């Protein structure tokens, strides 16, 4: 059956069998495909990308992985008009140097003949270049995931569990809470009792933890930053306040330095970031944990909780141990190496977002002097040192941490003058010059 006979409602599949949606509009040179409940936006499929059509089914000459990297979020340009000339007709090139290679319109080779190349004749860098198809957004289709209920697909066959609380408001930034190593989204529970009164809140289990999928790899900072990027793009969050704990703070910082455009502010809690050398304080603490994770997981859970939360009630400590025992063992194992030296290949001096760093003076992981050096490196960053606090201020002093978050948002002018909450403001903060 010819591609010209494609009809509305027909199902569309990728070359590797992934169903991407249904045809909702049929145009002379492209199809408008709706992703329905599973996808958040429609895509414009050029006719040249159609491989076969049969039994109300359209199969594309493109894999699902490649489809995610193409900017088909706007109608493709029409093919060149036919001309009555034996001379081949080249499509003029877009802006560039005179000696650059001339690019042909999608579906035509440099001689002007039909090539039916699925991706056109231009291979451009989606991170930096302007696409000939009309898209130049960094956080656009390439970062779009698929949502199914509370799950978000961040990579093929890798889903993370997320929880959305509260209502989005046009004049109030959303808050995204990113947990750290060994824990999951439950560590933010006490903050979710208060902050959703005024803010739209998103928490999630990182890959390998609790309800999320646990692939074999992907427990480095760059991949955590990628998952965060997909989350922000798929939920269409703008000007988000990223609140991260240890490795979650490293992921948020990496996202901001890696060109992410959907964050408006960073709040880094007990960051364990290494941009120049290994964090020796962390290395000393986790050295024994690396042995326990391979031979005695219950002992590991007890060691970690005893180190990070020695003053919590026995019931709360048991709750935290369950978080460690709910994680994939390889996620804990590989994550420990990342925790020991979570390198970010960027300079903290290049952070252009308002940044607040929260650290406890008694934190065994986030050495205060190292955290202070990070705060001094980030332009305009404010360091709040909590006297006597440990690693998990969201559990030991959730009300105080909520005040810090509210104050940070209000001081950027994005919080609409919200009340900072009851209780005194932190009196032990410093602002590095």
C-alpha positions in Angstrom: 0.0 0.0 0.0 1.3 3.5 -0.9 2.1 6.0 1.8 -0.3 8.4 0.1 -3.2 6.4 1.5 -2.4 6.9 5.1 -5.5 7.8 7.1 -6.3 9.4 10.4 -6.3 7.1 13.4 -3.7 4.8 12.0 -1.1 3.6 14.5 2.5 4.6 14.0 5.5 2.4 15.1 9.2 2.9 14.9 11.5 0.5 13.0 12.2 -1.4 16.2 8.5 -1.9 17.0 7.9 0.9 19.5 4.4 2.4 19.2 4.7 6.2 19.3 1.0 7.2 18.7 -1.7 7.7 16.2 -2.0 9.8 13.0 -4.3 12.8 13.7 -3.6 14.9 10.6 -2.4 13.9 7.1 -0.5 16.6 5.1 1.1 16.5 1.7 4.6 16.1 3.0 4.2 15.1 6.7 2.0 13.4 9.3 0.9 14.9 12.6 1.2 12.1 15.1 -0.4 12.4 18.6 1.3 10.7 21.4 -1.9 10.6 23.4 -1.8 9.9 27.1 1.8 8.6 27.1 3.5 11.5 25.4 3.1 15.2 26.2 3.4 16.7 22.7 2.6 15.9 19.1 5.3 15.2 16.6 5.5 16.0 12.9 6.8 13.0 10.9 8.1 13.8 7.4 6.7 11.5 4.7 10.3 10.4 3.8 10.6 8.8 7.2 7.7 6.3 6.4 9.1 2.9 5.5 5.9 0.7 5.1 2.2 1.1 5.4 -0.1 -1.8 5.8 -3.4 -2.7 7.7 -3.8 0.7 9.2 -0.3 0.6 10.5 2.6 3.0 9.7 6.1 1.8 10.3 8.9 4.4 10.2 12.5 3.9 8.9 13.9 5.1 12.2 14.5 3.5 15.6 12.9 4.8 18.8 16.3 5.9 20.2 17.1 8.0 17.1 13.5 9.4 17.1 14.2 10.9 20.5 17.1 12.9 19.2 15.4 14.5 16.2 13.7 17.9 16.5 10.4 16.9 14.9 8.4 19.3 17.0 7.6 21.6 14.1 6.4 20.9 10.5 9.3 20.0 8.2 9.9 22.2 5.1 8.3 21.1 1.9 10.5 19.5 -0.8 11.7 21.8 -3.5 9.4 22.6 -6.4 10.0 20.6 -9.6 11.7 22.6 -12.4 11.8 22.1 -16.1 15.5 21.9 -16.5 18.0 19.1 -17.0 20.4 20.9 -14.7 20.3 19.6 -11.1 18.8 22.1 -8.7 20.6 22.5 -5.3 18.7 24.0 -2.4 20.6 27.1 -1.1 22.5 26.5 2.1 21.7 28.2 5.4 23.9 30.8 7.0 27.5 29.7 7.0 30.9 30.1 5.5 31.2 30.0 1.7 33.4 26.8 1.8 30.9 24.9 4.0 29.2 21.9 2.5 25.9 22.7 0.9 23.0 20.9 2.5 20.1 19.5 0.6 16.5 19.6 1.7 15.3 16.5 3.7 14.7 13.6 1.4 16.9 14.9 -1.5 20.5 14.3 -2.2 23.0 16.9 -3.4 22.1 16.2 -7.0 18.5 17.1 -6.3 17.3 13.5 -6.8 15.1 11.8 -4.3 17.2 10.1 -1.7 14.7 9.1 0.9 17.2 9.5 3.6 15.2 9.3 6.9 17.2 12.1 8.6 17.9 14.4 5.6 21.3 15.4 4.5 22.3 17.5 7.6 23.9 16.1 10.7 23.9 18.9 13.3 24.7 19.2 16.9 21.4 19.4 18.7 23.1 20.9 21.8 24.6 24.0 20.0 23.4 24.3 16.4 20.3 25.8 14.9 18.4 22.9 13.2 17.5 23.4 9.5 14.1 22.1 10.6 13.4 25.2 12.7 14.2 24.2 16.3 17.1 25.5 18.4 15.8 24.8 21.9 18.3 22.9 24.1 15.7 21.4 26.4 13.3 20.3 23.7 12.3 17.0 21.9 15.7 15.4 22.6 15.0 15.5 26.3 11.3 14.4 26.1 10.4 11.3 28.1 7.2 9.3 28.3 5.0 9.3 31.4 2.7 6.5 32.4 0.9 7.2 35.7 3.5 7.9 38.3 6.4 6.6 36.2 8.6 8.5 33.7 10.7 6.8 31.1 14.1 8.6 31.1 15.8 6.0 28.8 14.6 3.0 26.9 13.3 0.5 29.5 14.4 2.8 32.4 11.6 4.3 34.4 11.7 6.5 37.5 8.9 6.9 40.0 7.8 10.5 40.6 5.3 12.2 42.9 3.7 15.5 42.0 2.1 17.5 44.9 0.2 20.7 44.8 -0.9 22.9 41.9 1.3 24.7 39.4 1.0 28.5 39.5 2.2 30.9 36.8 3.9 33.3 39.1 5.4 30.7 41.6 8.3 28.5 40.7 8.0 24.7 41.0 10.3 22.9 43.4 12.1 19.7 42.5 13.6 17.7 45.4 16.5 15.4 44.4 17.5 12.8 47.1 21.1 11.6 47.6 22.9 8.3 47.7 21.4 5.4 49.7 18.0 7.1 50.2 14.9 7.7 48.2 12.1 10.3 47.9 10.8 9.4 51.4 13.6 11.5 52.9 11.6 14.6 51.9 8.3 13.5 53.5 8.3 16.2 56.2 8.9 19.0 53.6 5.9 17.7 51.6 3.7 18.5 54.5 4.5 22.2 54.3 5.8 23.4 51.0 2.9 22.3 48.8 0.7 24.9 50.5 2.4 27.5 48.3 4.5 25.6 45.7 4.1 22.8 43.2 6.4 20.1 44.4 8.0 17.2 42.6 9.9 14.3 44.3 11.2 11.2 42.7 13.1 8.0 43.3 16.4 8.1 41.3 17.2 5.1 39.1 18.1 2.1 41.2 16.1 3.2 44.2 12.9 2.0 45.7 10.1 2.1 43.1 12.3 3.1 40.1 14.0 0.7 37.7 17.5 -0.4 38.4 19.5 -0.7 35.2 23.1 -2.0 35.5 24.7 1.3 34.7 23.9 5.0 35.1 24.9 5.9 38.7 27.3 8.7 37.8 26.6 12.4 38.2 26.2 13.0 34.4 23.5 10.4 34.1 21.7 11.7 37.2 21.8 15.1 35.6 20.4 13.6 32.4 17.5 12.0 34.2 16.8 15.4 35.9 16.9 17.1 32.5 14.3 14.6 31.1 12.1 15.1 34.2 12.1 18.9 33.9 11.4 18.8 30.1 8.7 16.1 30.2 6.8 17.8 33.0 7.4 21.2 31.2 8.7 22.8 34.3 10.2 26.3 34.0 12.3 28.3 36.4 12.4 25.4 38.7 14.0 25.5 42.2 16.3 22.5 42.3 16.8 21.2 45.9 19.5 18.5 46.0 21.0 16.4 48.8 24.7 15.2 48.5 24.7 13.4 45.1 21.4 15.0 44.3 23.1 18.4 44.8 25.9 17.3 42.5 23.2 16.3 39.8 21.5 19.7 40.2 24.8 21.5 39.9 25.8 19.5 36.9 22.5 20.2 35.2 23.0 24.0 35.7 26.5 23.9 34.3 25.7 21.6 31.4 23.4 24.1 29.8 20.1 23.3 31.4 17.6 26.1 30.9 14.7 25.0 33.1 16.2 25.8 36.5 15.9 29.2 38.1 17.7 28.5 41.4 19.8 26.0 43.2 19.6 24.9 46.8 22.4 22.5 47.6 22.2 20.6 50.8 25.4 18.9 52.1 26.9 18.8 48.6 29.7 16.3 48.2 31.1 17.7 45.0 34.7 17.2 43.7 35.8 19.4 40.9 39.5 19.4 41.6 40.5 16.4 43.6 39.0 13.4 45.5 36.9 14.3 48.6 39.1 12.7 51.2 36.6 13.2 54.0 34.0 11.2 52.1 36.5 8.6 51.0 37.4 7.9 54.6 33.8 7.4 55.6 32.7 5.3 52.7 35.7 3.0 52.6 34.2 0.6 55.0 30.8 0.9 53.3 32.2 -0.4 50.1 33.1 -3.7 51.8 29.7 -4.1 53.5 27.7 -3.5 50.4 29.2 -6.6 48.8 29.0 -8.9 51.8 26.5 -7.7 54.4 23.8 -5.3 53.3 22.0 -5.2 56.6 25.2 -4.2 58.3 25.7 -1.5 55.6 22.3 -0.1 56.3 23.1 0.1 60.0 26.5 1.7 59.4 25.1 4.4 57.1 22.1 5.3 59.3 24.4 5.4 62.4 26.7 7.8 60.6 24.1 10.0 58.9 21.4 10.1 61.5 22.8 9.1 64.9 20.2 11.3 66.8 17.0 10.1 65.2 14.6 7.8 67.0 15.0 4.1 66.6 11.8 4.0 64.5 13.2 6.7 62.2 16.5 4.9 61.9 14.7 1.7 61.0 12.8 3.7 58.3 16.0 4.9 56.8 17.5 1.4 56.9 14.5 0.3 54.8 15.5 2.9 52.2 18.9 1.4 51.8 17.6 -2.2 51.7 15.0 -1.2 49.0 17.7 0.0 46.6 19.3 -2.2 44.0 22.6 -3.5 45.3 24.5 -2.5 42.2 23.1 1.0 42.5 24.5 1.3 46.0 27.8 -0.2 44.9 28.4 2.0 41.9 26.9 5.0 43.7 29.5 4.7 46.5 32.3 5.2 44.0 30.5 8.3 42.7 29.8 9.5 46.2 33.5 9.2 46.9 34.5 11.4 44.0 31.4 12.9 42.2 33.4 14.9 39.7 31.7 17.6 37.6 33.7 18.5 34.5 32.8 22.2 34.8 34.0 25.2 36.8 31.7 26.2 39.7 32.7 29.8 38.8 30.4 29.4 35.8 27.2 28.9 37.7 24.8 31.7 36.7 21.9 30.8 39.0 21.1 32.1 42.5 22.6 29.5 44.7 22.1 28.7 48.4 24.2 26.0 50.1 23.1 24.4 53.4 25.6 22.5 55.4 25.8 21.1 59.0 28.8 21.8 61.1 28.8 18.2 62.3 28.2 16.5 58.9 30.6 13.5 58.5 30.2 13.5 54.7 30.1 17.2 53.6 33.2 18.7 55.2 32.3 22.3 56.1 35.6 23.8 54.8 35.2 22.1 51.5 31.6 23.2 51.2 32.7 26.7 52.1 35.2 26.6 49.3 32.4 25.6 46.9 30.3 28.5 48.1 33.1 30.9 47.6 33.7 29.6 44.0 30.1 30.1 42.9 29.4 33.8 42.2 27.0 35.3 44.8 26.3 32.0 46.5 25.1 32.1 50.1 26.3 29.5 52.6 24.1 28.6 55.6 26.0 26.7 58.2 23.7 24.9 60.6 25.4 24.7 64.0 25.5 21.1 65.3 23.5 19.7 62.4 24.5 16.6 60.6 23.8 15.4 57.0 20.0 15.1 57.0 18.6 18.5 58.0 15.4 17.6 56.2 14.7 15.1 58.9 16.3 16.7 62.0 15.0 20.2 61.3 12.4 20.2 58.5 10.7 23.4 59.6 14.1 25.2 59.5 14.9 23.9 56.1 11.5 24.9 54.8 12.2 28.5 56.0 15.5 28.4 54.2 13.9 27.3 51.0 11.1 29.9 51.3 13.5 32.7 52.0 15.8 31.8 49.1 12.8 31.8 46.7 11.5 35.1 48.1 14.9 36.8 47.9 15.1 36.0 44.1 11.7 37.8 43.6 10.1 34.7 42.2 8.1 33.7 45.3 5.5 36.4 45.1 6.3 37.7 48.5 5.2 34.4 50.3 5.4 34.3 54.1 8.6 32.6 55.1 6.8 30.6 57.8 6.8 30.6 61.5 10.0 30.7 63.6 13.2 32.7 63.4 15.3 33.0 60.3 18.7 31.3 60.3 21.2 33.5 62.1 24.4 31.7 61.1 24.5 32.3 57.4 27.4 33.8 55.4 27.5 35.3 51.9 30.9 34.6 50.2 32.1 37.6 48.2 
